[in-house]
């Protein structure tokens, strides 16, 4: 698979994960709260996968779309994967409503402009 084909796949995965994160968070009944360990674990897993997709993008793609906060996504992944004691769940639960919709808005035109792999 050529680098641009891999990047297309990673960007599609990232966009799908971001959309799912917002959707599932929005669908969560308020009565359930956000302190549920299963939900928090699921959310952490989503962010780790998103960071991994970004980490695997070519530097050319990240540079071409420098307006996207690639490093922020990778940094969140690194904290969740390697610095477990530094996780603040009260901060983590606001990311799907505050930051992920902006990421989706930045990714959609990028993915739409890419030719699908052969």
C-alpha positions as CSV (number, residue, x, y, z in Angstrom):
1,X,0.0,0.0,0.0
2,X,1.4,3.4,-1.0
3,X,1.8,6.1,1.7
4,X,-1.1,8.2,0.4
5,X,-3.3,5.1,0.5
6,X,-2.3,4.4,4.1
7,X,-3.0,8.0,5.0
8,X,-6.4,7.9,3.4
9,X,-7.2,4.8,5.5
10,X,-5.9,6.4,8.7
11,X,-7.8,9.6,8.1
12,X,-11.0,7.7,7.4
13,X,-10.5,5.8,10.6
14,X,-9.8,8.9,12.6
15,X,-13.0,10.6,11.2
16,X,-15.1,7.5,12.0
17,X,-13.7,7.3,15.5
18,X,-14.3,11.0,16.1
19,X,-17.9,10.8,14.8
20,X,-18.6,7.8,16.9
21,X,-17.2,9.4,20.0
22,X,-19.4,12.5,19.7
23,X,-22.5,10.4,18.8
24,X,-22.1,8.0,21.7
25,X,-21.4,10.8,24.1
26,X,-24.4,12.8,22.9
27,X,-26.7,9.7,23.2
28,X,-25.6,9.0,26.7
29,X,-28.6,9.6,29.1
30,X,-27.8,12.4,31.5
31,X,-29.0,10.2,34.4
32,X,-26.1,7.8,33.7
33,X,-23.5,10.5,34.4
34,X,-20.0,10.4,33.2
35,X,-18.3,8.7,36.1
36,X,-19.1,5.2,34.9
37,X,-15.8,3.3,34.7
38,X,-17.0,1.4,31.6
39,X,-17.8,4.6,29.7
40,X,-14.6,6.3,30.8
41,X,-12.6,3.2,29.6
42,X,-14.4,3.2,26.3
43,X,-13.7,7.0,25.9
44,X,-10.0,6.4,26.7
45,X,-9.9,3.6,24.2
46,X,-11.4,5.9,21.5
47,X,-8.8,8.6,22.2
48,X,-5.9,6.2,22.1
49,X,-7.1,4.8,18.8
50,X,-7.5,8.3,17.4
51,X,-4.0,9.2,18.5
52,X,-2.6,6.1,17.0
53,X,-4.2,6.9,13.6
54,X,-2.7,10.4,13.7
55,X,0.7,9.1,14.8
56,X,0.8,6.8,11.8
57,X,0.0,9.6,9.3
58,X,2.9,10.6,7.1
59,X,4.7,13.8,8.0
60,X,3.8,15.1,4.6
61,X,0.1,14.8,5.3
62,X,0.4,16.4,8.7
63,X,2.5,19.2,7.3
64,X,0.1,19.8,4.4
65,X,-2.8,20.2,6.9
66,X,-0.9,22.0,9.7
67,X,-4.1,23.7,10.9
68,X,-5.3,20.4,12.4
69,X,-4.1,19.9,16.0
70,X,-2.3,16.6,15.2
71,X,0.1,16.9,18.1
72,X,-2.7,17.5,20.6
73,X,-4.4,14.2,19.5
74,X,-1.0,12.4,19.8
75,X,-0.3,14.0,23.2
76,X,-3.7,12.9,24.6
77,X,-3.0,9.4,23.4
78,X,0.4,9.4,25.0
79,X,-1.0,10.5,28.4
80,X,-3.7,7.9,28.3
81,X,-1.4,5.1,27.2
82,X,1.7,5.9,29.2
83,X,1.0,8.3,32.0
84,X,-2.1,6.8,33.5
85,X,-1.7,8.7,36.8
86,X,-2.0,12.0,34.9
87,X,-5.5,11.3,33.6
88,X,-8.1,13.8,34.8
89,X,-11.5,12.3,33.9
90,X,-13.3,15.6,34.6
91,X,-11.2,17.1,31.7
92,X,-11.5,14.0,29.5
93,X,-15.3,14.0,29.5
94,X,-15.5,17.5,28.0
95,X,-13.3,16.7,25.0
96,X,-16.1,15.0,23.0
97,X,-18.3,18.0,23.2
98,X,-15.7,20.7,23.0
99,X,-12.8,19.6,20.8
100,X,-13.9,16.6,18.8
101,X,-16.5,18.4,16.8
102,X,-13.9,20.9,15.7
103,X,-11.6,18.1,14.7
104,X,-14.4,16.5,12.7
105,X,-15.0,19.8,10.9
106,X,-11.3,20.0,10.0
107,X,-11.1,16.4,8.9
108,X,-14.2,16.2,6.7
109,X,-12.9,18.4,3.9
110,X,-9.5,16.7,4.0
111,X,-11.0,13.3,3.6
112,X,-13.5,14.5,1.0
113,X,-10.7,15.9,-1.1
114,X,-8.6,12.7,-1.1
115,X,-9.1,10.2,-3.9
116,X,-10.1,6.8,-2.6
117,X,-7.4,4.2,-2.8
118,X,-7.4,2.0,-5.9
